[in-house]
Amino acid sequence: MTRPPRRERRLPDEDAADPERLYVITGGPDGAERAPLDLVTMIVARTGPSPTVQPEQAAILRLCHRPLSVAEISAYLSLPFSVVTALLTELLATGMAESRAPIVRATLPDRSLLEAVMHGLQRL
């Protein structure tokens, strides 16, 4: 049985929602394009964290040894979605992580097809 990733432990402090801290984490508004990510985009690490990445990016790489959605990463790190996308953009650009489209559930077969199969089985 696989266990879900452990949530990164941080001491609760007043800096958690500090806009200045989030500004520093994302590098400010440098005008760079962000990766086209949404809440259900799956992220998987391709390498382990290097000594040059930010602590938050290292935490993302440790969490994503198995695919996780951007929403899950945001929740585990207690960071806003916009901050997580800024951090992921750099990881994706350097090839340390990879994004995957979410797995879409297969559409259900047509009801008439199911009824035809059921009637065929009943005739056997």
For each residue, the residues with C-beta under 8 A, 3 or more apart:
1:
2: 66
3: 6
4:
5: 63 65 66 68 76
6: 3
7: 76
8: 59 62 63 76 77
9:
10: 13 16 78
11:
12: 16
13: 10 16
14: 17 18
15: 18 21
16: 10 12 13 21 78
17: 14
18: 14 15 21 22
19: 22 23
20: 23 24
21: 15 16 18 24 25
22: 18 19 25 26 79 80 83
23: 19 20 26 28
24: 20 21 27 28
25: 21 22 54 56 79 83 86 87
26: 22 23 82 83 86 87
27: 24 30 86
28: 23 24
29:
30: 27
31:
32: 89
33: 89
34: 37 85 86 89
35: 85 88 89 92 93 99
36:
37: 34 41 70 85 88 89 99
38: 41 70
39: 69 70 71 81
40: 69 70 71 102
41: 37 38 69 70 99 100 101 102
42: 67 68 69 99 100 101 102 103
43: 60 64 67 68 69 70 73 88 97 98 99 100
44: 64 65 66 67 68 97 98 100
45: 48 60 61 62 64 65 96 97
46: 95 96 97 98
47: 50 61 95 96
48: 45 61 62
49: 53 57 58 61 62 96
50: 47 53 96
51:
52:
53: 49 50 57 58 61 91 96
54: 25 57 58 87
55: 58 59
56: 25 59 60 77 79 83 87
57: 49 53 54 60 61 87 90 91 96
58: 49 53 54 55 61 62
59: 8 55 56 62 63 77
60: 43 45 56 57 63 64 73 77 84 87 88 91 97
61: 45 47 48 49 53 57 58 64 91 96 97
62: 8 45 48 49 58 59 65
63: 5 8 59 60 68 73 76 77
64: 43 44 45 60 61 67 68 73 97
65: 5 44 45 62
66: 2 5 44
67: 42 43 44 64 100
68: 5 42 43 44 63 64 72 73 76
69: 39 40 41 42 43 72 73 102
70: 37 38 39 40 41 43 73 74 81 84 85 88
71: 39 40 74 75 81
72: 68 69 75 76
73: 43 60 63 64 68 69 70 76 77 84 88
74: 70 71 77 79 80 81 84
75: 71 72 78
76: 5 7 8 63 68 72 73
77: 8 56 59 60 63 73 74 84
78: 10 16 75
79: 22 25 56 74 83 84 87
80: 22 74 83 84
81: 39 70 71 74 84 85
82: 26 85 86
83: 22 25 26 56 79 80 86 87
84: 60 70 73 74 77 79 80 81 87 88
85: 34 35 37 70 81 82 88 89
86: 25 26 27 34 82 83 89 90
87: 25 26 54 56 57 60 79 83 84 90 91
88: 35 37 43 60 70 73 84 85 91 92 97 99
89: 32 33 34 35 37 85 86 92 93
90: 57 86 87 93 94
91: 53 57 60 61 87 88 94 96 97
92: 35 88 89 95 96 97 98 99
93: 35 89 90
94: 90 91
95: 46 47 92 98
96: 45 46 47 49 50 53 57 61 91 92
97: 43 44 45 46 60 61 64 88 91 92
98: 43 44 46 92 95
99: 35 37 41 42 43 88 92
100: 41 42 43 44 67
101: 41 42 104
102: 40 41 42 69
103: 42
104: 101
105:
106:
107:
108:
109: 113 114
110: 113 114
111: 114 115
112: 115 116
113: 109 110 116 117
114: 109 110 111 117 118
115: 111 112 118 119
116: 112 113 119 120
117: 113 114 120 121
118: 114 115 121 122
119: 115 116 122 123
120: 116 117 123 124
121: 117 118 124
122: 118 119
123: 119 120
124: 120 121
